Amino acid sequence: MPVAPDVTLGHEAVGVVPALGEAVDGLHEGQRVAVSGVTPCFQCETCQRGFTSQCGGLILGAAKFTTRGGGNMAEYFLVGHAGANLAPIPDDLSDHQALYATT
């Protein structure tokens, strides 16, 4: 896959929530979370029909962290629909252990 200059790569990740949008419930700033490389909206017709990996009617449409940009190898990155796409990490799991659950 070709990658344009200045595009940040990365997909599955474990990190700490630095900030949340007003519409996000059930999470808090400073919380450790895991995020998959597949982050569908869960609201479009395709997602509602159960084809979440094809979000927006696009092949691999839910793979937001790709060569298209927005990769999570950046210091900060945006996770759309965070309430549905971020998973809290239990305190008894290390980041390394949690990362295996993101795929």
N, C-alpha and C positions, 0 to 999 in steps of 0.2 A: 504494500500500500504506500503510495507516495505521501510524503509529509511536507507540508508547506513550511517555509522558513518561519522561525519564531513561534511555532506551535508547541505548546506544552503537552507532553505525552503522559500516560498513566491511566489506570482504571481502578481495579480493586484497591481499597485502602482502609486503613485504621487510623484514627486520629482523635482529636479533641475538638468539640464544637466551640468556636470562638464567638459566634454570634448567631442569632436565629431571627427569622422573619416573624412578623406579628401573627401570621396564620398557622404557625407550627405549634402543635400541642404535644404533650407527652415527653418532651425533651428539654434539657436546660443547658445553658452555657457552661462550659467546663467539663461536660460529660464526655466520656470516652465512647466512641461509636465506630461501627464498621459500615462500609458502603460497598455495594457490589458495582461491577462495571456496567451492569444493566440497571438503569434507573427510569422506568416507565412513568408516565403521568397518571395512569390508572383511571383517566377520565375520558379519553377520546373513544370513539366508537370501536376501534380495533382493540384497545385495552379492555373495554367493557365486554367484548365478545370472548375474552380470555387469551388473546394473542399479544400479551404484554411485550414480548421481545420485538414485535413489529409496531411499536408505539407510533402513532401518527400515520399509520398505513405504509410505513417505509420498512424495507428489509433491514433488519438490525437497527431499527429506529430508536430503540431504547438504549443502545450502546452509545451514550452521550460522551463518554470519556475515551475518545479515539483520536485518529489523525485529523479529525475535524476541529479539534481544539478543546479547551476546557479541561485538559488532563490534570490529574491530581498529583503530579510530581512537582507542582507549584507549592509555594509556601502556604497559600490559601486557595481554595477552589469552591465553587458553588455546587451544591447538590439540590437539584430541582425536586419539588415535592418531598421535602426532607422528612416530613412526618411518616411517609410511607417507605422511604428509601434509606433511612438511617436506622441501624439496629444498635441499641445500647449494649455495651460489653459488660458482662458481670465482673465484679472486682476480683474474683478468683481466677480469671483467665488473663494470661499475658497478651500483649499486642500480637506477638508471634502466633499464639494459638488462635486468636480471633481472626487473624488474616486468612486462615485456611477455610473459614466459614463464609467468605465473601463471594466465592465463585458459584 
